[in-house]
Structures are given as C-alpha cells and as structure tokens.
C-alpha cells in the first residue's frame, strides 16, 4: 500500500500474486461489477482522461481517507484535514482533484452491496462543490 518502502526485497511469484489479490480485494471488495461501475462513473466525471490516470488518484484518496478516518473519527474532520492540510502524495493526488476523489471515496465507503450503484456524476459533483467550499484560502 501507500508509503511502503521495499527496496531489493525478493518475492516469489506466489507472494506477489497473493499481495495483488489482497489489494484487489481491498480496492474492490464486491468484485468486478463494482470496478466496472466505478470505472463508468470515472469515465463520466473525467471524459478526457484515461481510466488508469484517474483510478490511481481514486485509490490513493480511498486509502488516505480510510487511514485518516481511523485517526480523526468523523467524516467532516477527515474531509477538512484532507482538503486543507494534507500535502503528501500531491504528485499522485493533485490539490484540484482532492475534493472529487474524497467524494468518490465516501461514495465507495457507503456503496450498497445489493445494487453496487454509485451516486450519479451530478451528485458527486455537488459533493465536490461542497467540499471545495470547505477549502481555506491562505
């Protein structure tokens, strides 16, 4: 995951496959349908971008959101921290993308396992606008 520094550590193909499977299970716990629904939403939100170019920032935001939520407790505190304070990973998750990726991470957290339907692109944009309004000007 993020922040792990492993240089010159040799792993077997089985170890690598097991780690990849564990990561895929974390990223998309409901499987391929969830991934396809998310990719469709990302394509709608970012029509000029290739899916891998927006999937990586989403997964980064998801991991940071989950980590910060454990530390800070409430969703509002996490959003405020991520919007205004978090600077690490800015090369992967640019400041301009942060509000929409947080909105997607929250939508992913609240995903209904029965339907696996994400909110509409407009609902995500509305949430993004609300989070953008939380940005403190300096």
HELIX and SHEET records of a PDB file:
HELIX    1   1 UNK A   13  UNK A   27  1                                  15    
HELIX    2   2 UNK A   32  UNK A   45  1                                  14    
HELIX    3   3 UNK A   51  UNK A   72  1                                  22    
HELIX    4   4 UNK A   75  UNK A   84  1                                  10    
HELIX    5   5 UNK A   95  UNK A  109  1                                  15    
HELIX    6   6 UNK A  121  UNK A  133  1                                  13    
END                                                                             
